[in-house]
Amino acid sequence: MLLPASYYQHNDVISIAKDLIGKTLATKIDGKVTAGIITETEAYAGVNDKASHAYGGRRTNRTETMYSEGGVSYVYLCYGIHHLFNIVTNKKDIPEAVLIRAIYPTRGIPEILRRRNAKSLTKNLCVGPGKVSAALGINRLHNNLNLTGKTIWLEDTGVKVNEKDIHVGPRIGVDYAGKDALLPYRFWTEIFYK
């Protein structure tokens, strides 16, 4: 079942980040459908979160997408190399987002392998936000796309991840955020990799 726009407009980015574990992220790019079950996320809680691009109400060409109504993609280039895919949440002008850090590939595996220049599925093939975008064909051209459209969408395929199988911890690579770097805003599961 396609996740509706209303799913993303909830006012608690933390609960959305956790709930996304087990949902499927899918793309149709260059005529190829690829998808994977989301296994790791990070929440970014807008203007009050020092790790967020929108901290302090910052509005730039890059961050403007975060101020959209929830349910669009926010894709940016990290270190000039990796495209990172985020889901904008909440209402318009409340800049919150969820970074997708890992997926477990389920559809279009030959294309995922080709995009990742890999010969076979390995545990780490799509673990890391840059790897997720590479595997699914996502780049900056896919910024600010409606996530109920035909290019990038999310589905609830009925996969249930038990509460005990969802780990919670601090986000990765946000040491610059001081005490906010320690917030328990990262969620992940390892059940698909056993």
N, CA, C and O of each residue as an XYZ file, in Angstrom:
776
protein
N       0.840     -1.184      0.000
C       0.000      0.000      0.000
C       0.886      1.248      0.000
O       1.805      1.368      0.810
N       0.603      2.157     -0.900
C       1.340      3.419     -0.985
C       1.084      4.257      0.267
O      -0.063      4.418      0.685
N       2.142      4.784      0.858
C       1.945      5.670      2.013
C       1.376      6.991      1.517
O       1.921      7.579      0.584
N       0.290      7.470      2.119
C      -0.338      8.716      1.664
C       0.422      9.937      2.159
O       1.218      9.842      3.093
N       0.177     11.077      1.538
C       0.838     12.330      1.930
C       0.623     12.617      3.415
O       1.518     13.138      4.081
N      -0.554     12.282      3.936
C      -0.869     12.573      5.340
C       0.083     11.860      6.301
O       0.314     12.340      7.410
N       0.634     10.723      5.885
C       1.563      9.974      6.740
C       2.757     10.850      7.136
O       3.219     10.805      8.277
N       3.243     11.633      6.195
C       4.444     12.437      6.404
C       4.166     13.750      7.141
O       5.100     14.425      7.573
N       2.903     14.113      7.284
C       2.568     15.422      7.833
C       2.293     15.382      9.341
O       1.848     16.368      9.928
N       2.560     14.250      9.941
C       2.465     14.117     11.394
C       3.481     15.074     12.019
O       4.522     15.353     11.423
N       3.183     15.573     13.210
C       4.046     16.601     13.803
C       5.163     16.054     14.690
O       5.784     16.818     15.430
N       5.432     14.749     14.632
C       6.499     14.162     15.441
C       7.479     13.416     14.544
O       7.267     12.249     14.214
N       8.543     14.093     14.155
C       9.522     13.516     13.231
C      10.207     12.289     13.841
O      10.626     11.389     13.115
N      10.321     12.252     15.166
C      10.959     11.117     15.827
C      10.117      9.862     15.639
O      10.648      8.801     15.311
N       8.809      9.976     15.845
C       7.948      8.794     15.695
C       7.884      8.348     14.232
O       7.783      7.152     13.958
N       7.942      9.286     13.299
C       7.956      8.903     11.880
C       9.247      8.146     11.566
O       9.212      7.118     10.890
N      10.382      8.645     12.051
C      11.664      7.983     11.784
C      11.635      6.541     12.281
O      12.140      5.639     11.613
N      11.049      6.329     13.441
C      10.958      4.969     13.985
C       9.971      4.122     13.191
O      10.239      2.956     12.903
N       8.840      4.703     12.841
C       7.799      3.962     12.127
C       8.233      3.558     10.716
O       7.728      2.580     10.165
N       9.160      4.304     10.140
C       9.632      3.985      8.792
C      10.436      2.693      8.734
O      10.603      2.119      7.657
N      10.935      2.226      9.876
C      11.659      0.952      9.893
C      10.684     -0.157      9.480
O       9.656     -0.366     10.123
N      11.025     -0.861      8.400
C      10.155     -1.916      7.872
C       9.323     -1.492      6.679
O       8.786     -2.339      5.966
N       9.209     -0.179      6.450
C       8.515      0.298      5.243
C       9.449      0.124      4.043
O      10.653     -0.064      4.213
N       8.900      0.184      2.846
C       9.691      0.004      1.627
C       9.843      1.320      0.892
O       8.865      2.034      0.669
N      11.074      1.640      0.516
C      11.393      2.798     -0.314
C      11.615      2.286     -1.727
O      12.424      1.383     -1.942
N      10.898      2.860     -2.698
C      10.970      2.394     -4.083
C      11.210      3.553     -5.040
O      10.815      4.689     -4.775
N      11.863      3.250     -6.155
C      12.079      4.252     -7.205
C      11.818      3.633     -8.567
O      11.968      2.428     -8.766
N      11.425      4.488     -9.495
C      11.388      4.110    -10.911
C      12.191      5.180    -11.636
O      11.690      6.271    -11.908
N      13.432      4.859    -11.944
C      14.366      5.807    -12.549
C      14.973      5.154    -13.785
O      15.429      4.012    -13.735
N      14.975      5.889    -14.890
C      15.452      5.350    -16.176
C      14.710      4.066    -16.537
O      15.281      3.142    -17.115
N      13.421      4.029    -16.181
C      12.586      2.887    -16.528
C      12.788      1.660    -15.658
O      12.153      0.632    -15.897
N      13.647      1.736    -14.664
C      13.958      0.581    -13.813
C      13.377      0.781    -12.422
O      13.607      1.808    -11.784
N      12.622     -0.209    -11.956
C      12.074     -0.166    -10.599
C      13.041     -0.877     -9.656
O      13.432     -2.021     -9.886
N      13.417     -0.170     -8.586
C      14.254     -0.749     -7.543
C      13.624     -0.398     -6.194
O      12.941      0.618     -6.059
N      13.863     -1.251     -5.205
C      13.250     -0.994     -3.892
C      13.980     -1.764     -2.807
O      14.703     -2.726     -3.068
N      13.766     -1.305     -1.578
C      14.310     -2.007     -0.430
C      13.566     -1.639      0.835
O      12.965     -0.569      0.938
N      13.619     -2.542      1.792
C      13.012     -2.309      3.103
C      13.929     -1.381      3.896
O      15.135     -1.612      3.984
N      13.350     -0.337      4.467
C      14.129      0.624      5.257
C      14.548     -0.032      6.568
O      13.718     -0.533      7.326
N      15.874     -0.016      6.819
C      16.398     -0.665      8.025
C      17.117      0.304      8.960
O      17.486     -0.075     10.072
N      17.320      1.550      8.527
C      17.964      2.536      9.402
C      17.552      3.943      8.999
O      17.535      4.284      7.816
N      17.220      4.755      9.998
C      16.803      6.138      9.760
C      17.417      7.053     10.818
O      17.887      6.599     11.861
N      17.400      8.341     10.522
C      17.752      9.364     11.499
C      16.770     10.517     11.376
O      16.437     10.946     10.271
N      16.310     11.016     12.517
C      15.392     12.155     12.541
C      16.171     13.453     12.720
O      17.150     13.508     13.463
N      15.717     14.500     12.023
C      16.289     15.844     12.157
C      15.139     16.796     12.477
O      14.247     17.023     11.660
N      15.187     17.349     13.699
C      14.032     18.043     14.262
C      14.061     19.562     14.078
O      13.800     20.313     15.018
N      14.377     19.998     12.879
C      14.158     21.385     12.491
C      14.970     22.450     13.195
O      16.142     22.254     13.516
N      14.325     23.583     13.431
C      15.016     24.805     13.851
C      15.670     24.700     15.234
O      16.568     25.484     15.542
N      15.245     23.760     16.062
C      15.816     23.625     17.403
C      16.876     22.540     17.508
O      17.440     22.321     18.580
N      17.145     21.868     16.413
C      18.076     20.740     16.387
C      19.383     21.198     15.740
O      19.421     21.484     14.543
N      20.453     21.265     16.537
C      21.730     21.779     16.021
C      22.324     20.922     14.906
O      23.200     21.382     14.175
N      21.856     19.685     14.770
C      22.343     18.817     13.695
C      21.579     19.033     12.386
O      21.996     18.544     11.337
N      20.479     19.754     12.446
C      19.636     19.967     11.265
C      20.168     21.093     10.388
O      20.700     22.087     10.883
N      20.017     20.923      9.091
C      20.386     21.997      8.153
C      19.560     23.258      8.384
O      19.970     24.354      8.002
N      18.396     23.099      9.011
C      17.501     24.237      9.221
C      17.628     24.825     10.634
O      16.804     25.639     11.051
N      18.663     24.407     11.359
C      18.825     24.897     12.737
C      18.834     26.428     12.772
O      19.486     27.086     11.962
N      18.095     26.964     13.732
C      18.034     28.413     13.901
C      17.196     29.114     12.844
O      17.222     30.340     12.736
N      16.448     28.334     12.059
C      15.613     28.931     11.013
C      16.371     29.229      9.725
O      15.902     30.002      8.890
N      17.539     28.617      9.563
C      18.354     28.835      8.356
C      17.560     28.470      7.102
O      17.002     27.377      7.005
N      17.517     29.385      6.158
C      16.856     29.139      4.873
C      17.827     29.521      3.768
O      18.195     30.685      3.609
N      18.231     28.512      3.010
C      19.134     28.730      1.879
C      18.532     28.024      0.674
O      17.508     27.352      0.792
N      19.163     28.174     -0.479
C      18.684     27.448     -1.658
C      18.621     25.957     -1.374
O      17.681     25.282     -1.794
N      19.623     25.438     -0.658
C      19.658     24.008     -0.367
C      18.569     23.605      0.616
O      17.895     22.597      0.406
N      18.386     24.372      1.684
C      17.463     23.946      2.740
C      15.997     24.297      2.473
O      15.113     23.833      3.193
N      15.733     25.094      1.469
C      14.357     25.547      1.230
C      13.373     24.377      1.113
O      12.223     24.485      1.539
N      13.824     23.268      0.540
C      12.952     22.096      0.399
C      12.463     21.600      1.755
O      11.348     21.089      1.859
N      13.279     21.745      2.789
C      12.879     21.280      4.123
C      11.657     22.034      4.656
O      10.962     21.545      5.546
N      11.405     23.199      4.123
C      10.274     24.017      4.583
C       8.985     23.689      3.837
O       7.952     24.316      4.072
N       9.045     22.702      2.935
C       7.854     22.269      2.200
C       6.928     21.485      3.122
O       7.321     21.064      4.210
N       5.707     21.300      2.674
C       4.791     20.428      3.414
C       5.338     19.010      3.362
O       5.886     18.592      2.342
N       5.193     18.270      4.448
C       5.706     16.908      4.514
C       5.224     16.041      3.377
O       4.078     16.138      2.938
N       6.133     15.179      2.900
C       5.782     14.260      1.818
C       6.552     14.496      0.539
O       6.158     14.024     -0.527
N       7.664     15.237      0.643
C       8.533     15.423     -0.518
C       9.944     14.972     -0.156
O      10.289     14.829      1.017
N      10.746     14.753     -1.186
C      12.132     14.350     -0.991
C      13.021     15.558     -0.755
O      12.795     16.633     -1.311
N      14.025     15.366      0.068
C      15.076     16.365      0.261
C      16.392     15.643     -0.016
O      16.849     14.834      0.792
N      16.995     15.941     -1.160
C      18.218     15.269     -1.583
C      19.322     16.313     -1.684
O      19.164     17.339     -2.346
N      20.431     16.044     -1.027
C      21.558     16.974     -1.093
C      22.850     16.201     -1.263
O      22.911     14.998     -1.007
N      23.875     16.902     -1.697
C      25.185     16.310     -1.917
C      26.029     16.494     -0.662
O      26.154     17.606     -0.148
N      26.605     15.408     -0.173
C      27.428     15.425      1.035
C      28.887     15.206      0.639
O      29.204     14.270     -0.095
N      29.767     16.072      1.129
C      31.204     16.002      0.827
C      31.487     16.050     -0.671
O      32.552     15.623     -1.117
N      30.536     16.570     -1.448
C      30.736     16.662     -2.889
C      30.711     15.329     -3.600
O      31.064     15.249     -4.776
N      30.297     14.272     -2.901
C      30.361     12.919     -3.473
C      29.025     12.175     -3.385
O      28.515     11.675     -4.387
N      28.465     12.110     -2.163
C      27.314     11.242     -1.901
C      26.003     12.022     -1.913
O      25.893     13.077     -1.289
N      25.021     11.497     -2.623
C      23.669     12.061     -2.564
C      22.947     11.415     -1.386
O      22.899     10.190     -1.276
N      22.386     12.242     -0.508
C      21.676     11.717      0.655
C      20.186     12.000      0.517
O      19.776     13.129      0.249
N      19.385     10.954      0.705
C      17.936     11.032      0.533
C      17.247     11.175      1.887
O      17.437     10.366      2.795
N      16.444     12.231      1.991
C      15.667     12.516      3.198
C      14.199     12.663      2.837
O      13.848     12.977      1.700
N      13.355     12.432      3.820
C      11.914     12.608      3.673
C      11.503     13.807      4.519
O      11.695     13.808      5.734
N      10.943     14.815      3.884
C      10.458     15.990      4.603
C       9.167     15.619      5.326
O       8.285     14.977      4.754
N       9.064     16.031      6.590
C       7.876     15.718      7.389
C       7.260     17.005      7.942
O       7.780     18.104      7.751
N       6.149     16.828      8.626
C       5.428     17.911      9.309
C       4.711     18.834      8.319
O       4.581     18.519      7.137
N       4.260     19.958      8.820
C       3.504     20.930      8.019
C       4.452     21.884      7.305
O       5.644     21.937      7.606
N       3.911     22.630      6.364
C       4.695     23.632      5.642
C       5.324     24.611      6.630
O       4.698     25.008      7.613
N       6.560     24.990      6.358
C       7.346     25.938      7.162
C       7.830     25.381      8.498
O       8.364     26.128      9.318
N       7.649     24.076      8.729
C       8.268     23.418      9.894
C       9.279     22.426      9.313
O       8.900     21.328      8.905
N      10.565     22.803      9.273
C      11.567     22.064      8.499
C      12.136     20.827      9.199
O      13.244     20.859      9.736
N      11.380     19.763      9.183
C      11.846     18.519      9.775
C      12.003     17.468      8.678
O      11.321     17.513      7.654
N      12.910     16.529      8.911
C      13.163     15.519      7.886
C      13.742     14.256      8.502
O      14.287     14.273      9.606
N      13.610     13.155      7.758
C      14.171     11.867      8.152
C      15.155     11.430      7.073
O      14.799     11.321      5.899
N      16.398     11.182      7.486
C      17.416     10.657      6.591
C      17.284      9.140      6.526
O      17.195      8.476      7.559
N      17.272      8.593      5.311
C      17.256      7.138      5.152
C      18.701      6.671      5.069
O      19.415      6.991      4.118
N      19.125      5.915      6.071
C      20.536      5.507      6.188
C      20.817      4.117      5.618
O      21.952      3.834      5.233
N      19.807      3.243      5.554
C      20.055      1.892      5.053
C      18.761      1.250      4.582
O      17.676      1.540      5.086
N      18.912      0.359      3.589
C      17.784     -0.451      3.107
C      18.261     -1.883      2.892
O      19.452     -2.147      2.730
N      17.304     -2.787      2.895
C      17.546     -4.185      2.535
C      16.903     -4.396      1.177
O      15.676     -4.373      1.080
N      17.694     -4.605      0.108
C      17.146     -4.664     -1.254
C      16.113     -5.769     -1.440
O      16.297     -6.897     -0.984
N      15.016     -5.418     -2.122
C      13.951     -6.399     -2.359
C      13.497     -6.481     -3.813
O      12.984     -7.516     -4.238
N      13.673     -5.420     -4.575
C      13.225     -5.408     -5.974
C      14.294     -4.784     -6.857
O      15.025     -3.889     -6.432
N      14.376     -5.266     -8.086
C      15.343     -4.699     -9.016
C      16.779     -4.961     -8.606
O      17.659     -4.129     -8.828
N      17.010     -6.112     -8.012
C      18.348     -6.403     -7.468
C      19.444     -6.371     -8.537
O      20.525     -5.850     -8.261
N      19.218     -6.903     -9.746
C      20.282     -6.782    -10.764
C      20.661     -5.320    -11.038
O      21.836     -5.010    -11.230
N      19.677     -4.433    -11.057
C      19.957     -3.016    -11.300
C      20.669     -2.384    -10.096
O      21.572     -1.564    -10.260
N      20.256     -2.774     -8.898
C      20.932     -2.284     -7.690
C      22.396     -2.702     -7.711
O      23.277     -1.892     -7.424
N      22.661     -3.958     -8.050
C      24.043     -4.443     -8.123
C      24.831     -3.665     -9.169
O      25.982     -3.299     -8.933
N      24.218     -3.410    -10.332
C      24.900     -2.660    -11.386
C      25.239     -1.255    -10.906
O      26.361     -0.784    -11.089
N      24.262     -0.585    -10.288
C      24.492      0.783     -9.812
C      25.557      0.845     -8.724
O      26.282      1.833     -8.609
N      25.645     -0.206     -7.935
C      26.628     -0.239     -6.843
C      27.944     -0.880     -7.291
O      28.883     -1.009     -6.506
N      27.996     -1.282     -8.575
C      29.205     -1.913     -9.121
C      29.608     -3.119     -8.266
O      30.767     -3.275     -7.884
N      28.613     -3.966     -7.980
C      28.827     -5.136     -7.139
C      28.397     -6.395     -7.881
O      27.564     -6.349     -8.786
N      28.978     -7.514     -7.481
C      28.660     -8.787     -8.128
C      27.571     -9.567     -7.386
O      26.864    -10.379     -7.982
N      27.444     -9.314     -6.084
C      26.457    -10.058     -5.307
C      25.979     -9.224     -4.125
O      26.598     -8.235     -3.733
N      24.850     -9.666     -3.574
C      24.305     -8.993     -2.389
C      25.206     -9.269     -1.200
O      25.562    -10.416     -0.927
N      25.567     -8.218     -0.502
C      26.323     -8.363      0.737
C      25.607     -7.564      1.809
O      24.757     -6.728      1.503
N      25.944     -7.817      3.050
C      25.274     -7.143      4.164
C      25.378     -5.623      4.061
O      24.428     -4.916      4.399
N      26.516     -5.114      3.599
C      26.745     -3.671      3.583
C      26.452     -2.993      2.247
O      26.758     -1.813      2.077
N      25.866     -3.718      1.299
C      25.642     -3.170     -0.039
C      24.852     -1.862     -0.011
O      25.154     -0.929     -0.755
N      23.848     -1.806      0.846
C      22.984     -0.619      0.927
C      22.910     -0.088      2.352
O      21.879      0.441      2.767
N      23.998     -0.225      3.101
C      24.087      0.288      4.471
C      24.973      1.527      4.428
O      26.176      1.443      4.178
N      24.359      2.666      4.673
C      25.013      3.969      4.533
C      24.171      4.810      3.592
O      23.777      4.328      2.530
N      23.884      6.056      3.952
C      22.937      6.858      3.159
C      23.387      7.119      1.728
O      22.545      7.203      0.834
N      24.691      7.250      1.484
C      25.170      7.426      0.118
C      24.945      6.181     -0.717
O      24.636      6.266     -1.906
N      25.101      5.023     -0.088
C      24.889      3.748     -0.781
C      23.415      3.547     -1.126
O      23.089      3.010     -2.185
N      22.530      3.977     -0.234
C      21.088      3.868     -0.494
C      20.728      4.631     -1.770
O      20.079      4.093     -2.667
N      21.161      5.888     -1.835
C      20.830      6.709     -3.000
C      21.443      6.137     -4.275
O      20.793      6.103     -5.320
N      22.702      5.685     -4.187
C      23.353      5.103     -5.362
C      22.581      3.873     -5.840
O      22.336      3.719     -7.036
N      22.201      3.004     -4.915
C      21.499      1.771     -5.265
C      20.151      2.034     -5.922
O      19.747      1.318     -6.838
N      19.462      3.062     -5.447
C      18.114      3.358     -5.959
C      18.127      4.380     -7.090
O      17.071      4.726     -7.619
N      19.310      4.868     -7.469
C      19.418      5.803     -8.593
C      19.048      7.231     -8.258
O      18.743      8.017     -9.155
N      19.070      7.582     -6.979
C      18.634      8.911     -6.530
C      19.803      9.892     -6.564
O      20.902      9.591     -6.097
N      19.540     11.079     -7.130
C      20.536     12.154     -7.110
C      19.821     13.489     -6.915
O      18.618     13.519     -6.656
N      20.562     14.593     -7.041
C      19.965     15.907     -6.760
C      18.814     16.262     -7.686
O      17.988     17.108     -7.344
N      18.745     15.633     -8.849
C      17.611     15.875     -9.751
C      16.298     15.415     -9.112
O      15.216     15.811     -9.546
N      16.401     14.590     -8.094
C      15.212     14.042     -7.432
C      14.863     14.787     -6.141
O      14.080     14.296     -5.329
N      15.444     15.964     -5.959
C      15.108     16.798     -4.814
C      13.713     17.399     -4.996
O      13.324     17.767     -6.104
N      12.978     17.492     -3.907
C      11.665     18.148     -3.880
C      10.630     17.451     -4.763
O       9.794     18.104     -5.387
N      10.695     16.116     -4.810
C       9.690     15.336     -5.538
C       8.609     14.865     -4.571
O       8.887     14.543     -3.416
N       7.388     14.831     -5.058
C       6.266     14.319     -4.283
C       6.458     12.812     -4.079
O       6.657     12.077     -5.047
N       6.401     12.358     -2.846
C       6.646     10.947     -2.548
C       5.418     10.065     -2.725
O       5.424      8.903     -2.321
N       4.373     10.607     -3.322
C       3.240      9.773     -3.717
C       3.157      9.723     -5.239
O       2.128      9.347     -5.801
N       4.248     10.105     -5.899
C       4.287     10.111     -7.360
C       4.816      8.807     -7.926
O       4.793      7.773     -7.259
N       5.295      8.866     -9.170
C       5.714      7.665     -9.877
C       7.230      7.515     -9.979
O       7.715      6.578    -10.614
N       7.991      8.433     -9.357
C       9.450      8.344     -9.425
C      10.035      7.783     -8.126
O      10.845      6.857     -8.155
N       9.625      8.343     -6.996
C      10.043      7.844     -5.675
C       8.788      7.749     -4.811
O       7.994      8.687     -4.742
N       8.623      6.613     -4.162
C       7.462      6.452     -3.293
C       7.808      5.485     -2.170
O       8.805      4.765     -2.225
N       6.955      5.490     -1.148
C       7.118      4.567     -0.028
C       5.869      3.729      0.112
O       4.754      4.187     -0.137
N       6.083      2.481      0.519
C       4.981      1.531      0.636
C       4.995      0.873      2.013
O       6.045      0.709      2.633
N       3.810      0.503      2.469
C       3.676     -0.394      3.609
C       3.314     -1.748      3.016
O       2.190     -1.951      2.557
N       4.263     -2.667      3.026
C       4.024     -3.985      2.421
C       3.610     -5.019      3.459
O       3.548     -6.213      3.167
N       3.327     -4.554      4.671
C       2.874     -5.462      5.721
C       3.995     -6.036      6.562
O       3.746     -6.859      7.443
N       5.237     -5.614      6.304
C       6.369     -6.065      7.120
C       6.240     -5.434      8.506
O       6.111     -4.217      8.635
N       6.275     -6.265      9.524
C       6.192     -5.771     10.901
C       7.517     -6.039     11.610
O       7.998     -7.172     11.645
N       8.091     -4.993     12.167
C       9.320     -5.132     12.940
C       8.951     -4.945     14.410
O       8.438     -3.897     14.801
N       9.215     -5.961     15.211
C       8.880     -5.900     16.638
C       9.661     -4.793     17.330
O      10.808     -4.512     16.985
N       9.028     -4.182     18.298
C       9.652     -3.106     19.082
C      11.021     -3.524     19.620
O      11.963     -2.732     19.614
N      11.124     -4.764     20.081
C      12.386     -5.244     20.668
C      13.506     -5.345     19.629
O      14.683     -5.404     19.986
N      13.139     -5.366     18.352
C      14.134     -5.485     17.282
C      14.546     -4.139     16.686
O      15.340     -4.092     15.747
N      14.006     -3.044     17.232
C      14.388     -1.711     16.779
C      15.318     -1.094     17.812
O      14.938     -0.874     18.962
N      16.535     -0.823     17.383
C      17.541     -0.219     18.257
C      17.454      1.306     18.138
O      17.057      1.842     17.103
N      17.830      1.982     19.210
C      17.775      3.440     19.259
C      19.122      3.950     19.758
O      19.691      3.408     20.705
N      19.627      5.006     19.107
C      20.890      5.568     19.546
C      21.134      6.936     18.938
O      20.273      7.474     18.242
N      22.315      7.504     19.200
C      22.644      8.818     18.640
C      22.913      8.736     17.139
O      23.253      7.679     16.606
N      22.755      9.858     16.485
C      23.007      9.933     15.052
C      24.500      9.838     14.757
O      25.335     10.012     15.646
N      24.817      9.564     13.512
C      26.209      9.360     13.093
C      26.715     10.594     12.349
O      26.015     11.155     11.507
N      27.941     11.006     12.672
C      28.601     12.068     11.901
C      28.095     13.471     12.152
O      28.233     14.336     11.287
N      27.507     13.722     13.325
C      27.002     15.066     13.625
C      27.639     15.629     14.897
O      26.984     16.330     15.668
N      28.906     15.323     15.108
C      29.613     15.785     16.313
C      29.561     17.300     16.476
O      29.585     17.809     17.597
N      29.491     18.020     15.354
C      29.415     19.487     15.387
C      28.192     19.991     16.143
O      28.145     21.160     16.526
N      27.205     19.131     16.362
C      25.949     19.547     16.992
C      26.014     19.555     18.517
O      24.996     19.768     19.175
N      27.207     19.325     19.091
C      27.337     19.370     20.541
C      26.444     18.360     21.223
O      26.417     17.193     20.832
N      25.706     18.794     22.245
C      24.848     17.860     22.991
C      23.741     17.282     22.124
O      23.251     16.188     22.404
N      23.336     18.001     21.069
C      22.298     17.472     20.182
C      22.787     16.247     19.403
O      21.977     15.463     18.911
N      24.111     16.081     19.290
C      24.665     14.899     18.624
C      24.358     13.633     19.411
O      24.388     12.534     18.856
N      24.062     13.777     20.698
C      23.815     12.620     21.558
C      22.343     12.225     21.631
O      22.002     11.221     22.256
N      21.476     13.002     21.004
C      20.043     12.711     21.064
C      19.746     11.338     20.445
O      20.375     10.964     19.456
N      18.801     10.586     21.012
C      18.485      9.237     20.508
C      17.558      9.294     19.296
O      16.412      8.848     19.358
N      18.064      9.843     18.202
C      17.241     10.084     17.015
C      17.548      9.128     15.866
O      17.043      9.308     14.758
N      18.381      8.102     16.124
C      18.673      7.114     15.077
C      18.001      5.802     15.450
O      18.033      5.373     16.603
N      17.387      5.170     14.440
C      16.671      3.912     14.637
C      17.179      2.903     13.613
O      17.395      3.244     12.450
N      17.368      1.659     14.051
C      17.801      0.651     13.096
C      17.401     -0.740     13.558
O      17.155     -0.985     14.740
N      17.345     -1.635     12.592
C      17.085     -3.043     12.881
C      18.077     -3.883     12.116
O      18.561     -3.488     11.056
N      18.379     -5.051     12.665
C      19.319     -5.973     12.019
C      18.649     -7.279     11.617
O      19.320     -8.218     11.189
N      17.324     -7.342     11.754
C      16.640     -8.633     11.549
C      16.742     -9.141     10.109
O      16.670    -10.349      9.883
N      16.906     -8.252      9.138
C      16.943     -8.691      7.745
C      18.332     -9.179      7.340
O      18.495     -9.733      6.253
N      19.323     -8.984      8.189
C      20.704     -9.297      7.826
C      21.210    -10.568      8.505
O      22.398    -10.881      8.427
N      20.317    -11.303      9.172
C      20.752    -12.514      9.900
C      20.768    -13.725      8.986
O      21.107    -14.824      9.424
